[in-house]
Structures are given as structure tokens and as C-alpha cells.
């Protein structure tokens, strides 16, 4: 729970830092999409860790419903932003292709946050790290290949 609180506070600081000079920074749809996917994945991963910790202590009975709720919210939020980001690069076939590839990898990582049955904690952590790295790699490929 402390980690989630720290992340939320850090996110708030990052967002308010942009307003420090009284001007709102305008983000491109691509920047907004990237930021939303990064934060969404991290938030749900932290939500899952918090839920599992509570469940182990006997404080939470419905571990999966909390995680499912986070996953659904992130999928819905990012889906709207993806449309704007895709419209932004629609006239560039390569950019469109790599943006879709990143989105698919991100969705796979997000959907993989729920643990497999009887999955050991160390295996779960490793799988989550691998999924995050694959998403990062897909984004890097998008940036490299499209020059954006």
C-alpha cells in the first residue's frame, strides 16, 4: 500500500510540475498515449501486488475483482487515447503499424497481470518484468522506426 501511495504522490508531483510556471504543457496524442500506457501498466501492477499482499494477510477476500477493475479501467481509458494517437499517425503506414504493435504488446502485458493458477511469486515477478520490458522494447521500436 505504501508503494501505491508513493507512486500516486510522484505522479501528482510530475503532473503539477508542468503547471508550476502557470502554463499548461500541450502533449501530442502520441505523448499522451505513451504516458497513459506506462502509468496504466504500473498502476495495475502495483494494485495487484497490494491486493496479493492483503490477501496473504487475510484482509482481502476478493483479490481478483480489485485487479480486474483496474485492468478494465486502464483498457477503457487507453482505448480512447489510442484512437487519437492512431489518427495522429494514420497517414504514415510504418508509424501506424508500429503503434498498433506497441498497443498489442501493452495489452498483452496488462492482461497478464493476473497470476496464473499456482504460480510462484518469483515466477510471477519475473513474468511481469519480462512483459514490461517487451512493452518498452515495442515502444522503442516505434520511436526508432518512425522517427517520432
N, C-alpha and C positions, 0 to 999 in steps of 0.2 A: 504494500500500500504506500509505503514511503517513496518507493521508486516512481510510482504513478504520480504522486503529488509533486515530486521533483520535476518530472517531465512536463507536467501541466504548467508548473511555475516557469520553467525555462521557455516553453512555447509562448507563454504570455509575455515574458520579457523580450523575446525575439520580435513578437508582433508589435509590442509597444515601442520598441527601439526605432522602428520605422516611422513612428509618429512623433518622435522626440523633437524634430525641428518644425513641427506643425504642418508638414506636408505629407499627404498620403502617397506612398510609392505605388505606382501603377505596375502591376505584374502582367506579363503576357499570359495568354491562355496556357502556353506550354509550361511556363514557370509555376503557374497556379496548379496545373495538373501534377507536375513533379513533386511539388511541396505537399499536396494533398495525399498522394500515394505514399510518400515516405512517412509522413506523420500517421496516416491511417494504419499502415502496417505496424509501426512501432506502438501505437496506442493499443491495438488489439493484441499484440504480443504481450505487452505489459498487463493488459486486462486478463489474459489467460494465466499468466504467472501469478497474479494476485488471486484469481479465482481458485487455482490449484492449491495455493498456499492456505487459503481459507478452508478449503475442503479437507486438507490434511489435518487441520486443527479442529475440524468438526463444526466450523462456523457457517459453512455454506453448503446447502444440500443440492442446489441446482446449478452446479458449476457450468454445465454446457449451455444453459439458457442465457447466462450472462455473456458468455463468449459469442454465442450465436447472435445475440442482439448487437454486439459490437461489430461483428462481421457484416451483418445485414446493413447497418447504418453506413459503414465505410463503402460497401459495394454501391449502395444507392447514391451516396454523395459523390463518389468518384465517377460514377457513370455519367452524371450530368456534366461534370467538368471535362470528361473525356470528349464529349460531343463538341464542346467549344475548342478544345485543343486540336482535335482532328480537323475541324473546319479551318483552323489556322494554317494547317499544313496540307490541306486536301489537294492543292494544285501541284504538290511536289510528291510524285509517286513513291520515291525512296523514303522520304520522311514519313509519309503515311504508313508505309509498310513497317518501318522500324518502330514507330509509335504504337502501332497495333501489337507488334511483337512484345514490346515492353509491357503493355497493358495485360496481355495474356499471361506473361510471366508473373506480373504483380498479382493478378487474380489467383493464380495457382499458389503463390506464396501465402496470400491472405486466406484462401480456403484451406490451406494446410496447417493453419494454426491449431485447429482441433487435434488433440492427440489421437494416435491410433490405439486400438484396444491393447492393453497390456504393454504399452510402450514404456521403456525405462526412461527416467528423467534425463539421463545423459544422452540417450539416443534422440529424445525429443529436442533437447537444446542443440545438438549437432544438426538435426534436420532443419530447425528454424534458422540457424546460422547459414546453412547452405542455401536455403530459399532466399534469404535476404541478399546474399552475395550474388545469386543468379539474377535477382531483380536489379541490383546495382550494375552488374555486367551488361544487362539488356539496355539499361538507360545509357551507359557509356557508349555502347554500340550505336544507339540512336544519335547521340551527340556527335560522335566521330563520323558516321556515315552521312549525316545530313548537314554537318557544319553549323548546327544551331546552338 
